[in-house]
Amino acid sequence: MDAFLLLAAFPPELAGLGDAPPQGWRVGLTGAGAIAAAATTARLLAEDKPSKVLFVGTCGAYRTDLDIGGCVAVSEAVATSVPEIRRRAYRPGIEATRWSAGWDLPLPRHSLAAPPAITTDPDDAALLAGVAGVENLEVAGVFAACAAACVPAAAALVVANRVGPNAHGEWAANHEGASGKLVDTLMALGVFADPGL
């Protein structure tokens, strides 16, 4: 039987699945941020040799039509920053900055911006909204590591806050309940029973 790897940044975003993983799934924690997520994912891929990876977690919404508690699938993760968008910084042309999901989830699909830190400025959020619908720090690292190892990866996220100055307070108030909703939604959709969806 194939082994599947379920990842999250930290235990609350697993909503109990860390203690009772679905049959056929191994669980790992990436830590916070893209660099930690990439390094940990690469290590777990080498150790567990999964055939597929699913990252679950929370995100902030740039788009006003995404409600708190809404569940989304990441179509593409884009490593970017406000200085890049404003043309005050650039990346070497050989650097990879975009990674597509390697398998589909039965959720609304949105692109994801992965800035180097959580965005709090409303003007910066408006600029990043031109790149993606949601913000998360770990997914780009997970997708990058999986792409390098040729292992298909997907990410299911739940909106816990709006990106902006009140983001942290909203996230703190909502992330545990939102994470529970995401896991319940994935269970109801049969994602853990049939990762080939």
DACOR-V470852 format. One record per helix or strand of 3 or more residues. SS is the DSSP state (H for helix, E for strand). FROM is the first residue (numbers start at 1). TO is the last residue. Records with the same first field share a line. If there is no record, write none. Layout:
SS = FROM-TO / FROM-TO
//
This chain:
E = 4-8 / 25-29 / 52-61 / 71-79 / 98-100 / 108-114 / 152-162
H = 11-14 / 34-48 / 82-85 / 122-128 / 139-149 / 167-188
//
